[in-house]
Structures are given as C-alpha cells and as structure tokens.
Amino acid sequence: MDGCSTAMDSHFASTLIGKILRKTIIEIGYRALYEKDSQNSLEEELKEIIKGLFKELLFIKNHLMLDEKELLSTLIILIYDIKKDEGSILSIGDGVVCINGNITEFDRDNKPDYLAYHLHEDFENWYSGLSQKIFFDHLNDVSIATDGILSFLKSKKTDSDEIINFTEYLMIDQANNDTEDMLNRKLKQLEHQYGVKPTDDLAIIRMIK
C-alpha cells in the first residue's frame, strides 16, 4: 500500500487498507478450514480477497463519513499457492513488480487509479475491468514494490562514480540473501556507497525460494 501524498491523511489510508486485508484474509482462512471441499482457483481466491476489501472499505467510508480523499492508496497484492507453485499479482494503482528477473512497471504518469475512486460502482463490473494482473508459475524470486523504487536521486557526494540500476539491484541482485535484513543492507549501501536515497515512500516485499 502507498497512500497518496497530496491527499488527506495518506498514511491513514494505506494503514487502514492493510488492516482490512489482514482481517479479510484471516476470515477466508478460517472459512477454508470448515469448507475443506472448496477448490477455488487462484483467480477466485484473489477476487474474494479484493471483494472483501471493497465491501469493508465502502462500509467504513460510509460509517465514518470519510471523504474520498481520505482513502486514496495504491495496492499491490501477491497471492501464491505453494503446492501448485503458481501465483498471481494484482496492482491497483502505480507500482513495480519483478517475477524471476522480469521487471514490470505500472505507471499512470503519477496519477494512479485508486480503489477509492470506484467504491460507488458495482464491484463485479469494476473488478472485471482490472487489467494490471500478472499470473506466474515456477516461483524463484518475486518482488513487489511501491513506485518509490523509481525515485532514487543523488543526496550526497561519494567517491564512487559507478552507475547502478537501483530497481535491478533491489529486485534482482541476490547479494545478502542469506540475511533477514537483506533489503535494509542494500538501501544503506546505496546511500553510503552511491550517495542515493528514494525521494518517495518505498516499501518492498521480496520472496526468494
């Protein structure tokens, strides 16, 4: 999640969506325990999660009388079936995805199509029109990130004049992959060795098999 910095309470929007997602996924997980015969496809699972988020967000918006501008946040969600070794990624708004070394940027010229813009619509119609989906199998190395990963700029002078691709370094390069703080180490190296820092909010989730 990445709240819109020019909207109202951007951190509130992304945090709220995160908590609704957690609640929705826990409920679906409990329901699956009692419905052992259920054989939903990955696409059906993803749709059920987004439908739960959509309904809860609409309810909270109406219940708290929130303005649309208070709910503007992008969302990238990855769902992966370990047994079948297949997954799906949906991006609602801007962001960057890397699947086994292949990078895809979802960019609408910094004008994301936020979920909150569509809460007045019929869910089925809105969901069927979503196009920023990627399906994959044979997971080796998958990352999802906010568009802050594209915002690195020089913040201080360093001895190194080496040119580095920040996106590839954070989403493909596997240095320090044996440590839990792999990404933090990479960010510190970018700052201290190359003198660059992201100028926008950056969140990255990376799964390496």
Salt bridges, closest charged atoms under 4 A:
GLU27 OE2 - LYS23 NZ 2.79
GLU43 OE2 - LYS133 NZ 3.36
GLU48 OE2 - ARG31 NH2 2.19
GLU56 OE2 - LYS23 NZ 2.72
ASP85 OD2 - HIS138 ND1 3.74
ASP85 OD1 - LYS209 NZ 3.28
ASP113 OD1 - HIS118 NE2 2.79
GLU121 OE2 - HIS118 ND1 2.70
GLU124 OE1 - LYS47 NZ 2.66
GLU124 OE2 - LYS51 NZ 3.86
ASP141 OD2 - ARG206 NH2 2.63
ASP173 OD1 - LYS186 NZ 2.63
ASP181 OD1 - ARG185 NE 3.34
